[in-house]
Amino acid sequence: MKDIYEKAGLFYLGKDVDKTTQEPTNLLTLLKSKNFTTHAAIIGMTGSGKTGLGIGLIEEAAIDNIPAIIIDPKGDMGNLLLCDPSFDAKSFEPWIASEASSKNENVHDYAKKTALMWEDGIKKWGQDRDRVQKFYDVKKSIYTPGSLSGLPINIISSLGMPSLEILSDSDSYASYIKSTATSILSLVGIDSNGIDSKEYILIAQLLNNAWLNHQEVSLASLISQVIEPPFDSIGILPLESFYPKNDRFALATKFNSLLASPDFAMWLQGESLDIQKLLYDENGKAKVSIFAISHLNDNQRMFFVTLLLNQYLSWMRRQSGTTTLRALLYMDEIYGFFPPSKNPPSKEPMMLLLKQARAFGLGVVLSTQNPVDLDYKGLSNIGTWFIGRLQTSQDIQRVIDGLDSKVGSSYNKQEIKNLIANLKKRTFFLKSSHLDDIRLFSTRWVLSYLKGPLSKQEISTLMASQKSAISSLKTQQTIPTDNYETYQDIDSSILQYFEPNISHTQTYIPTICAKVNVHFENQRKAIDELIEVSYMLELSKDTRIISWEDSIELKDDFSLYPTTKPQKARYQTLPSLVQKDKALKHASKELKDYIYTTSRIILYKCKEVKLESKPFEDKNDFLVRVQDALSELKETQIEKLQSRYDKRFDILQDRHKRAMQRVQKEEQDSTDSMLEAGISILGALFGRTTSTKVGRAISKGSKVLKEKGDITRAKQRVNDIEVDIEELEYELEDKIEEINEKYDINNISLQEIKIKPKKSDIDINECAIVWRSSLVV
């Protein structure tokens, strides 16, 4: 039974709850994954079970290869990494040690009991080790901006120019500038009100000026531009009248103090804030990236969350449209980031995501303890609501008022109020625009061990292996001090540059660096690309040939280095073939031959989905696009399959309705679990909520007819219905299996197309000797 909902794009969240008894039934609570493109909100007081629901939701997405980025202000979501398909007691020991100590129990024994309890709970909810293994295999990482406890994240690139898609949309661009400027100011404790704040207007103008001129911006570059802006006026006012230099210097000093702080150095280490890499691993598979920010102060949290949301928006606008769920953005404890009255920096990008993300297949899930934490304008863009236990009757009333006037075909507002007021732990009231009625359900047992908030040390332990595999800090190579000379006899035709050297040794190593323009043209493929690339080749006195095969691509612009020789410098010996190569003509010719032989634009083509990669598009990024296209085609085929089976489902449902005419009240029969599970799956696929009534009717039909002496015929009728539903379910499962096989990315092939440049289209713009103080680029 599990296999069909895994393949049909359904999220298994729990089991339906009988509204009269408040006890779980055997009907599975299944929601289509695509429904989350209209976003969701989870509201419930502490202890209501909303963390378990959120973790269960992320687990379902990960199992279906749907990636997630999680903003975790409290520290609970790191529990997603506490998963062990072997249920080995030793793996539980680090997480239960303090609890075992508080209960005066042996750690090993307590870990063994916990492991057994967790495995038993998972099995009782119809899950197995294979399902745990599938979730365990998904790469999960905890990032800690401003800290080395988890994986550090570098925010330097986060102030870079927004995507062209953002720049071309006036509203999105204005929002991007506003949120970026206000978040930067919040980092130094300035609460900008936008229109009246001269600090905000200056920063926004600096960002706007740089981005419209296609220039990157960093916090360091902002400091100098605050003191000496690249413009003389703001609006019609002269700059000095609007914001005098002394006042600008005071603002720059605040930023400089921030950058000079040892604590802030942690913000400049680690991976870049690249959304594509945060969502997908090197093989194009889904990842779960958790940003733990509980260690940050309020200003730092606001700064980082705003930057992350802006980067997510910029990435989103580069994606193609889709109706399937491409990725989830989950924010635990939204309090303070999306309030109804104030306008913090994070509010603008969050509102844009709620309004626009659906078109790109991106779902936003917000979790909070109180309904007043959410902006009322944003609520209209949320299609699914999970309401757990609430603190006060006022909170309950706010929730009811926030829901649509049409609350469901079989419930009224007073009944809803009574239901919410009496909800048990881990029981949620569900209302969705994709369902024709509201319902109650109890959350399933999650695959991850729910320890509670993780400490810095616990995060460090979990991330130890990833940190050792991916070193985020560059280390400079120790340079031997022997074999150096104070003078090098180099022909005057050879350009020389000197990398600034802050070491006391003033020792330099020779390299050849070159800037090259390569033009790729292919009319049939409509390709006309001109790229500029720089190469660096290390030299030693023993170098006998110029072998550009050993070169590396440069990221820095060596032509910006000084051309004047530093005093008291010492140089490693240049090879004689370079000293004799006037204007480095031979080296340039060798480089041109190397580029002609090796430089290619590689395109990938997938016939199954009729997609072709873009020039210079990474293969993994293309595979992600192929996966998105396959998912959309698969969903379309399942929808068509649904329409074909809908009539047969109606016939079965009508048969049950006729049997229900003689049934006075509903009662759950636990022996009909297989039948009920089948009905709930079909109901989720076909969007029907009356399946609950159908299941109850079956369980009660026998009792009513038995009282009238017609038990034999009643049992036969129930058996016939069971056979019909089982056959329909198995037939549907087979059809879905065929669709899944057809659109499995492992069953498709990529064609590789190589486009090379003409030799005449390769221009060596500059070739020079660059003396470097370090081998690190």
DADAKA-V350060 format. One record per residue. N is the residue number from 1. OMEGA is omega in whole degrees, 0 to 359 (none if undefined). Layout:
n=(N;N)
omega=(OMEGA;OMEGA)
//
This chain:
n=(1;2;3;4;5;6;7;8;9;10;11;12;13;14;15;16;17;18;19;20;21;22;23;24;25;26;27;28;29;30;31;32;33;34;35;36;37;38;39;40;41;42;43;44;45;46;47;48;49;50;51;52;53;54;55;56;57;58;59;60;61;62;63;64;65;66;67;68;69;70;71;72;73;74;75;76;77;78;79;80;81;82;83;84;85;86;87;88;89;90;91;92;93;94;95;96;97;98;99;100;101;102;103;104;105;106;107;108;109;110;111;112;113;114;115;116;117;118;119;120;121;122;123;124;125;126;127;128;129;130;131;132;133;134;135;136;137;138;139;140;141;142;143;144;145;146;147;148;149;150;151;152;153;154;155;156;157;158;159;160;161;162;163;164;165;166;167;168;169;170;171;172;173;174;175;176;177;178;179;180;181;182;183;184;185;186;187;188;189;190;191;192;193;194;195;196;197;198;199;200;201;202;203;204;205;206;207;208;209;210;211;212;213;214;215;216;217;218;219;220;221;222;223;224;225;226;227;228;229;230;231;232;233;234;235;236;237;238;239;240;241;242;243;244;245;246;247;248;249;250;251;252;253;254;255;256;257;258;259;260;261;262;263;264;265;266;267;268;269;270;271;272;273;274;275;276;277;278;279;280;281;282;283;284;285;286;287;288;289;290;291;292;293;294;295;296;297;298;299;300;301;302;303;304;305;306;307;308;309;310;311;312;313;314;315;316;317;318;319;320;321;322;323;324;325;326;327;328;329;330;331;332;333;334;335;336;337;338;339;340;341;342;343;344;345;346;347;348;349;350;351;352;353;354;355;356;357;358;359;360;361;362;363;364;365;366;367;368;369;370;371;372;373;374;375;376;377;378;379;380;381;382;383;384;385;386;387;388;389;390;391;392;393;394;395;396;397;398;399;400;401;402;403;404;405;406;407;408;409;410;411;412;413;414;415;416;417;418;419;420;421;422;423;424;425;426;427;428;429;430;431;432;433;434;435;436;437;438;439;440;441;442;443;444;445;446;447;448;449;450;451;452;453;454;455;456;457;458;459;460;461;462;463;464;465;466;467;468;469;470;471;472;473;474;475;476;477;478;479;480;481;482;483;484;485;486;487;488;489;490;491;492;493;494;495;496;497;498;499;500;501;502;503;504;505;506;507;508;509;510;511;512;513;514;515;516;517;518;519;520;521;522;523;524;525;526;527;528;529;530;531;532;533;534;535;536;537;538;539;540;541;542;543;544;545;546;547;548;549;550;551;552;553;554;555;556;557;558;559;560;561;562;563;564;565;566;567;568;569;570;571;572;573;574;575;576;577;578;579;580;581;582;583;584;585;586;587;588;589;590;591;592;593;594;595;596;597;598;599;600;601;602;603;604;605;606;607;608;609;610;611;612;613;614;615;616;617;618;619;620;621;622;623;624;625;626;627;628;629;630;631;632;633;634;635;636;637;638;639;640;641;642;643;644;645;646;647;648;649;650;651;652;653;654;655;656;657;658;659;660;661;662;663;664;665;666;667;668;669;670;671;672;673;674;675;676;677;678;679;680;681;682;683;684;685;686;687;688;689;690;691;692;693;694;695;696;697;698;699;700;701;702;703;704;705;706;707;708;709;710;711;712;713;714;715;716;717;718;719;720;721;722;723;724;725;726;727;728;729;730;731;732;733;734;735;736;737;738;739;740;741;742;743;744;745;746;747;748;749;750;751;752;753;754;755;756;757;758;759;760;761;762;763;764;765;766;767;768;769;770;771;772;773;774;775;776;777)
omega=(181;187;185;181;174;185;188;178;180;175;178;185;181;178;178;180;176;186;180;184;183;179;179;173;176;179;182;173;184;177;177;179;182;179;182;172;175;171;183;176;176;183;179;180;175;181;181;181;184;176;178;178;180;179;177;179;178;177;180;180;182;179;179;179;175;185;180;168;186;174;191;182;186;177;182;191;174;176;178;179;181;185;181;181;178;181;178;182;182;180;179;187;181;188;181;186;183;179;178;179;181;179;180;179;176;185;182;180;181;178;179;178;181;179;178;179;183;179;180;179;179;181;182;179;172;180;183;183;179;179;177;180;181;178;180;183;178;181;181;183;175;177;180;179;180;181;178;180;172;174;178;180;184;184;180;183;185;176;182;182;178;182;180;179;176;181;184;179;187;183;180;181;179;179;180;179;183;183;179;181;182;179;177;180;179;180;178;172;179;180;185;175;172;189;186;186;178;177;180;183;179;181;180;179;179;178;181;181;181;186;178;176;177;178;177;180;173;178;180;181;179;183;180;181;175;180;181;180;180;177;185;182;173;188;178;183;172;183;183;177;182;185;185;185;179;178;178;178;178;178;179;179;178;178;181;177;178;181;181;181;177;180;183;178;180;180;186;181;174;181;175;181;183;186;180;181;177;181;186;178;184;178;180;179;183;175;170;181;184;176;179;185;182;182;183;173;187;181;180;178;182;179;185;181;179;178;180;180;178;177;179;177;181;177;182;185;176;183;175;178;178;178;179;179;182;183;177;167;185;176;178;179;184;185;177;183;183;186;182;187;182;179;177;182;184;187;182;182;178;179;178;179;181;182;192;191;183;183;182;178;182;180;176;177;181;180;180;179;189;181;181;178;186;177;186;178;179;183;183;180;180;187;184;183;173;184;177;179;180;189;187;177;177;177;179;182;178;179;180;179;181;179;179;178;176;188;179;185;184;180;170;187;180;178;177;180;179;180;182;181;184;180;175;176;180;175;184;173;185;171;181;176;181;178;182;177;175;182;173;175;175;184;179;174;184;182;181;178;182;181;189;182;180;176;177;182;179;176;179;178;181;185;185;183;179;180;179;180;182;179;183;183;176;178;181;181;177;185;178;185;178;179;177;179;179;183;176;179;184;180;183;179;182;176;177;174;184;178;178;185;182;180;182;183;182;178;185;178;183;172;168;177;182;172;186;169;179;181;176;181;176;186;182;179;182;180;176;188;174;181;174;182;179;181;173;178;178;178;171;183;181;180;182;178;176;183;181;175;180;182;175;176;181;174;181;180;185;182;176;180;177;177;179;180;176;179;176;179;176;190;169;186;175;175;185;182;177;179;181;186;183;181;180;182;179;179;179;179;178;179;179;177;180;180;180;182;190;187;182;163;180;176;177;182;177;184;185;181;177;179;175;183;176;177;179;177;179;182;180;177;178;178;176;178;177;179;177;180;178;180;180;178;179;181;178;180;178;177;178;177;179;182;179;182;185;181;180;176;178;180;178;181;179;177;178;180;178;178;183;181;183;179;185;179;187;178;183;177;185;181;181;188;182;179;183;179;178;179;182;178;178;178;179;179;186;177;180;176;180;180;178;179;179;180;181;180;180;184;183;183;182;184;182;183;178;180;181;175;183;188;183;180;180;179;179;179;179;179;179;179;179;180;181;182;178;180;179;181;180;177;178;180;179;181;179;178;178;179;180;178;182;185;174;183;178;182;179;181;177;174;182;181;182;178;182;180;169;180;180;180;178;182;175;184;183;177;188;170;178;178;185;178;182;177;181;181;none)
//
